[in-house]
Amino acid sequence: MGLDSQVVSATRDRLSLQELFRTIVSLFKLRIVMLLLAAALGGAFLGAQGVPSLRTLIGIIVTGTLAAGGASAINQYIERERDALMRRTQRRPLPAGEIQRPAAILWIAIGMIVLSVALTLPTNPLMALYLALGAAIYVGVYTLWLKPRSVLNIVIGGAAGSMAVMTGGAAVRAASDPGVIVLALLLFLWTPVHFWALALFYNRTTTRPPPCRCCPCWRRTSAPPGGSSSTRRARALPPSSSRCIRRLAGSTCCRPPPSPG
């Protein structure tokens, strides 16, 4: 019996560690953070026109993880109630109630962003500026301001990803390098297309009308005489654009799912 108890205890410990790891990965959006780090390292390699020093690479990884992870956690804290309305996000740690004191996450996340800026400010003020701008755009402009109000939220919010590239360029003192700037612009242009494709894919995940304006066709309303407003606007565009907009206008993401009962 004693051996069985030890085996059960060890299994529970492993499960607890796995659950903790999954919670951290989800709460700080570490998968997305890894993509942002890749963008920042790309900016550093382009700016250095070669391989940056190991110290520089470690600095980018550490400060980038702190700033991006902190901003992501603040985003989840702010949106925890909206996340609970969608099947895709309702299992995240905060809406699922896995964290007993959600406010503690907010302060930890703010501390992560402040620490990342403090680590770089004395030696590289421009890098510190881009780290702070990336977090500020993602939290302030995208999450708080635009996401509840405009379908253009991800267009402007995409600038947060571009700041990752600029951070990498600034880390090697080459933020004004043309290659760094072009990569930042490419990321800015790619972000909305990528996000809207995901929004269309997950268009049936809400349990009630969409809680935020995540998709351009969210604004579609009942059709007035002569066709819907989106269809009338489509008629004024070239044929190829009209077909695309009519396809979006007919997408199920424009319609709230049927109410239960």
N, C-alpha and C positions, 0 to 999 in steps of 0.2 A: 504493500500500500504506500509505503514511504517513497519508493521509486516512482510509482504512478503519480503521486502528488508533485514530485519534482518535475516530471515530464509535462504535466498539465501547466504548472507554474511557468516553466520555460516557454511553452507554446504561447501562453497568454502574454508574456513579456515581448515575444517576437511580434505578435499581433498588435500590441500596443505601440511598438516602435514603428511598425508599418503604417498604422493608422495616423500616428503623429507625422510621419513623413508625407503621407498623402494629404493631410490637412495643411501642412506648410506649403507643399507644391501648389495646392489649389488656392489657398488664401493669398499668397504672394504672386500667383500666376507665373510660376517659375518657367513654364514652357514658353510663354510669351517673352519673359525676361531673357531667356536664352537666345531668342531671335533678335531681340534688341541688342544684346551683347555682340552677336554676329555682325549686326549692322555697324556697331561702334568699332569693332575690330577691323571691319572692312574700311571704314573711314581712316583709321590709324595706318593701315597698310598702304592705302592710296596716298595719304598725306606724307608718309615717310618715304614713299617710292621704294619700298623694300620692307625688311623685317624690323619693326620697332624693338627697343630694348625689352628684356624680360621684366624689368621694373615697371616700365610703361604699360605693358600688357596686363600685369597683375593689378596695377592701379585702375585700369579701365574696367577690369572684371569686378573688382571689389566695389568701387564706387558706383559703377553702373548697376550692379545687382542691388545695392542698398537703395539707390534713388528709384529705380524702376519697380523694385519689389515693394517699397514703401508707398509709392503712388498707386500701385495696383491694389494694395490692401485698403487704402483710403477709399478707392473707387468701390470696392466691395462693401465697405462699411456704409457708405452713403446709399448704395443701391440694394441693401439687404432686403428691404421690403418689396421692391420691384422684382428682385431675383426670386423671391418666394412665389411669385405668380407664374413663373415659366418652368416647365418641366426640365428644360435644358440647364437651368441654373439653380433650381430649388434644392439641390443636394449639396450646394456649396456650404462650407463650414458655418457661416453666419446665418443664412436663412434656415439651415437645418438644425440650428440650436446647439451645435457641437461646442461652441465657446460660451461659457457662462457669463463672462464679462466682456461684451463686445467693445465697450468704450476703451478697454485696455489696448485693443488692437489699433485703435485710432492713434493713441499716443505713441505706441511702438513704431507705427508707420511714419508718423511725423519725425520721430527721433532718427529713423533710418535716413530720411531725406536730409535732415539737418547735418547728420554725421558725414554723409557723402560730400556735401558742400564744404563742411569744415575741413575735411581731409585734403581737399584740393585747393581751397581758396588761398592759402599762404604761398604756394608754389606755382599755381596755374589758375589765376582768376578767371580766364576765359573759359576754361573747362568747367569750373565751378558754376559759371553763368549758364552754360548749356545744360548742365545737370539740373539746375534749379528751374530753367525754362521748360525742360521736358516734363518735369513733375507738375509744374504750374499749369501748363497747357492741358495735360491729361486730366488733372483733378478740377482745376478752376474753369477752364474754357470748355472742355469736352463734357465732363461728368456733371458739373453743377449748372453751367450756363446753357450750352447748346443742346445737349441730349434730350432734356424735357421739352424743348421749344422748337427745334428746327431739324428737318431731314438732312441739313447740311452739316450736322454735328461731326460726322466722321471725316468729312472733307477738311474741315479746320482742325479737328482733333488729330488728323494724320500728321500734322506738324510735330507732334510729340515724338513720333518715330523718327522723323528727320533730325530731331535734336540729338538722337543717339549717334547718328553718323557724324554730326558736327562735334559732338563730344569726343569721339575718336580722333577726328582731325585736330581738334584743339589740344589733345593729349600729346601730340607730336609737334605742336606749334605750327600747324599747317591748316588751320580752319578755312583759310581763304584759297586753298588749292582748288583749281577747277575740277579735278576728279572728285574731291570730297563734296563739293557743291552739287555736281551732277548726280552723284549717288544719293544725296539727300533729297534732291528734287524727284528722282525716280521713285524713291520710297514714298514720298508724299503723294505722287500720282497713283501708285499701286495700291495704297491702303484703302481708298473708297471702293474700288472695284472688288478687291478681296472681301471686304466686309459686307458689301451689298450681296455678293454671291452667297455668303453664309446666311445673311438675313433671309434671302429667298428660300434657302434650303431648310431653315428652321421656322418657316412661316406659320406652322401649325402648332407651335410649342406653348402658346399662351393658353391659360384657362379662362381668360376674359379678354376684352379688347386690349390691343398692345399697350403696355404701360409707358412706352417711350416711342419717339419718332425715329425708329431705327432704319426704316426703309423708305425710299422716295415715294412709293405708291401708297404709303400709309394715309395720305390725305384724301384718297378717293372717297367720294360721297355718293349718295343715290343719284341716279341719272336724271337730269332735268329734261324738258322737252328738247328734242334735237340731239340727244346723246349726252353722255357725261361730259363734265368740264374737261377732264383729262383727254377724252376722245376728241373734243373740239379743238383743244390745243394741239393735239397730234396732227390734225388736218392741215395746220399751218406750217408743218415741218416737211422736209423732204420725205419721199416715200419710204426709204430705208429706216429713217428715224421714227416715222409714224408707225411702222409695223412693230418696231421695238417697244414703243411706248404703249401701244394697244395691248401687246403681250404682257407688259408689266401691269397695265390697268386691269387686266383680267386675272391677274395672279391672286391666289388665295390669301397672300399676305396682306392684301388690301381689305380683306373682309374679316371681321372678328369671328371666331369660331362660334357655332350655335350654342346658345345658353343651355345648360343642363335642365332637363325637365320641361 
